[in-house]
Each structure stands twice: as C-alpha cells, then as structure tokens.
Amino acid sequence: MSRKKKDLAGRNPRIVTPRRAEPKRQAAFLLGLSAETRAAAYLLAKGYRIVARRWRSAAGEIDIVARRGNLLIFVEVKARASFDDAAYSVTPRQQRRIAAAAAIWLADHDGDAQCDMRFDAILVAPRRWPRHIEAAFEAES
C-alpha cells in the first residue's frame, strides 16, 4: 500500500493552496472575473470568437483577445459603478501596458500579425448592458 507524503501540517505538498487574500481584494477579483465573463458573452453575441481570456505576458495582461474575420481585437474590460467611472479608469499607463502586451502576443502568434488590429474597451456597470467602445485607444508608435 503506497502512502502519500505529507508535510509537517499534514497536507499533500504537491497541492498548492492559494494565498489568503483580503476580502476587498477577493471581491474586486470576483467582480472583474464576472465583468470579463459578461464582456466575453457580449462579444460572442456580436459575432466575435474569443481567442484568449486573461492572457498574461511580461508586459502585462490582456483581458480578452477576440477575432471576427480578419479583425483581431485586444479588449480591456472595466467594471465600475457607472460607465463614466469605467471609461476614466482606462489610463494612458494601462493603454501602454496593453499595447506592449499586444506586441508580445503578435510576436508569439505569427498568423495574427497579418490581421487588422484594434484596441477596444468594454465598460460594465451594474444592471446595464455592457458598452463596447471600439477603437478606444491607439497604440503609441
């Protein structure tokens, strides 16, 4: 009979348990996850195919990468109490981070370099349909 190794606390050392986060951070994380799910469903309804969600690179994270025909979009999702608050929360610093992450995406995915590309934002507010802002910002050259 084989016995699994246990650490001093009696846990299996191969199972990684997440760190305990503060309740506010957990709530913010879950709100963001919910907003991204709503945004992805909205894009699907508009005829986009979701290529990636929460894609991470050394430059940062892209919430959603989606495609429709020859168009590839990199989407930042913002959930706030109002659409105005959400729109103002896409800062120039975040725009640069998303553009840098998109450049890494294009380097890693050769076929996508030939696509038309756009940076969009989807704003999510309570009890409202998501608002899709096409070409929300341009990548700086």
Long-range contacts (C-beta under 8 A, 24 or more apart in sequence): 31-79, 32-77, 32-79, 34-79, 35-77, 35-78, 35-79, 35-124, 35-130, 36-63, 36-64, 36-77, 38-124, 38-130, 39-63, 39-64, 39-75, 39-77, 39-122, 39-124, 39-130, 40-64, 40-66, 42-122, 42-129, 42-130, 42-132, 43-75, 43-122, 43-132, 46-132, 48-73, 55-101, 55-105, 57-100, 57-101, 57-104, 57-105, 58-104, 59-97, 59-100, 59-101, 59-103, 59-104, 60-97, 60-98, 60-100, 60-101, 61-101, 62-98, 62-101, 62-102, 62-105, 64-122, 65-105, 67-115, 70-114, 70-115, 70-116, 71-115, 71-116, 71-117, 71-118, 72-112, 72-115, 72-116, 72-117, 72-118, 73-117, 73-118, 73-119, 73-120, 74-98, 74-101, 74-102, 74-105, 74-117, 74-118, 74-119, 74-120, 75-119, 75-120, 75-121, 75-122, 76-119, 76-120, 76-121, 76-122, 76-136, 77-121, 77-122, 77-124, 78-121, 78-122, 78-123, 78-124, 79-123, 79-124, 79-125, 80-123, 80-124, 80-125, 81-125, 81-126, 82-125, 83-123, 83-125, 83-128, 83-131, 86-123, 86-124, 86-125, 87-121, 87-123, 87-133, 90-121, 90-136, 90-137, 95-119, 95-137, 95-139, 95-140, 96-140, 99-139, 99-140, 102-139, 103-139
